[in-house]
Amino acid sequence: MSLVGQTVKCEWRDAWQDGALDGFMSVEGFKDEFLITTVGFLVRDGDVVSIAPERAEDGYRATTHIPSVLVRSIRLLEEPGVTRAPAM
């Protein structure tokens, strides 16, 4: 079952580059797994997993692209009924 187009929660291991931790922490102090959680619409699920927090008439916006080897899990978020009435 494809989840593309559905609202998902994706947990993934963050990557870093040389110099990115300067003034933040030493490489020795970096955790093996720095987990990130991204929630949004699944745009692509292949070698790269792409998730967008917004969907507009002309497509998705502000899409995050994650190499699939860094992904720990992708979970479908249920869409319960209306939980908030429109503002008056």
Contacts in CASP RR format, 6 or more apart in sequence:
PFRMAT RR
TARGET T0000
AUTHOR 0000-0000-0000
METHOD contacts of the structure
MODEL  1
MSLVGQTVKCEWRDAWQDGALDGFMSVEGFKDEFLITTVGFLVRDGDVVS
IAPERAEDGYRATTHIPSVLVRSIRLLEEPGVTRAPAM
2 45 0 8 1.000
3 42 0 8 1.000
3 45 0 8 1.000
3 74 0 8 1.000
3 76 0 8 1.000
4 42 0 8 1.000
4 43 0 8 1.000
4 44 0 8 1.000
4 45 0 8 1.000
5 41 0 8 1.000
5 42 0 8 1.000
5 43 0 8 1.000
6 41 0 8 1.000
6 42 0 8 1.000
6 76 0 8 1.000
6 77 0 8 1.000
7 39 0 8 1.000
7 40 0 8 1.000
7 41 0 8 1.000
7 42 0 8 1.000
7 76 0 8 1.000
7 77 0 8 1.000
7 79 0 8 1.000
8 39 0 8 1.000
8 40 0 8 1.000
8 41 0 8 1.000
8 42 0 8 1.000
8 51 0 8 1.000
8 74 0 8 1.000
8 75 0 8 1.000
8 76 0 8 1.000
8 77 0 8 1.000
9 37 0 8 1.000
9 38 0 8 1.000
9 39 0 8 1.000
9 40 0 8 1.000
9 74 0 8 1.000
9 75 0 8 1.000
9 77 0 8 1.000
10 37 0 8 1.000
10 38 0 8 1.000
10 39 0 8 1.000
10 42 0 8 1.000
10 49 0 8 1.000
10 51 0 8 1.000
10 66 0 8 1.000
10 71 0 8 1.000
10 73 0 8 1.000
10 74 0 8 1.000
10 75 0 8 1.000
11 35 0 8 1.000
11 36 0 8 1.000
11 37 0 8 1.000
11 71 0 8 1.000
11 72 0 8 1.000
11 73 0 8 1.000
12 35 0 8 1.000
12 36 0 8 1.000
12 38 0 8 1.000
12 49 0 8 1.000
12 66 0 8 1.000
12 70 0 8 1.000
12 71 0 8 1.000
12 72 0 8 1.000
13 33 0 8 1.000
13 34 0 8 1.000
13 35 0 8 1.000
13 36 0 8 1.000
13 70 0 8 1.000
13 72 0 8 1.000
14 34 0 8 1.000
14 35 0 8 1.000
14 36 0 8 1.000
14 70 0 8 1.000
15 67 0 8 1.000
15 70 0 8 1.000
16 30 0 8 1.000
16 34 0 8 1.000
21 27 0 8 1.000
21 30 0 8 1.000
35 72 0 8 1.000
38 51 0 8 1.000
38 64 0 8 1.000
38 66 0 8 1.000
39 51 0 8 1.000
39 53 0 8 1.000
39 77 0 8 1.000
40 51 0 8 1.000
40 52 0 8 1.000
40 53 0 8 1.000
40 77 0 8 1.000
41 51 0 8 1.000
41 52 0 8 1.000
41 53 0 8 1.000
41 54 0 8 1.000
41 55 0 8 1.000
41 60 0 8 1.000
42 49 0 8 1.000
42 50 0 8 1.000
42 51 0 8 1.000
42 74 0 8 1.000
43 50 0 8 1.000
43 51 0 8 1.000
43 52 0 8 1.000
43 60 0 8 1.000
43 63 0 8 1.000
44 50 0 8 1.000
44 65 0 8 1.000
45 68 0 8 1.000
45 74 0 8 1.000
46 68 0 8 1.000
47 67 0 8 1.000
47 68 0 8 1.000
48 65 0 8 1.000
48 66 0 8 1.000
48 67 0 8 1.000
48 68 0 8 1.000
49 65 0 8 1.000
49 66 0 8 1.000
49 67 0 8 1.000
49 68 0 8 1.000
49 71 0 8 1.000
49 74 0 8 1.000
50 63 0 8 1.000
50 64 0 8 1.000
50 65 0 8 1.000
50 66 0 8 1.000
51 63 0 8 1.000
51 64 0 8 1.000
51 66 0 8 1.000
52 60 0 8 1.000
52 61 0 8 1.000
52 62 0 8 1.000
52 63 0 8 1.000
52 64 0 8 1.000
53 61 0 8 1.000
53 62 0 8 1.000
54 60 0 8 1.000
54 61 0 8 1.000
54 62 0 8 1.000
55 61 0 8 1.000
END
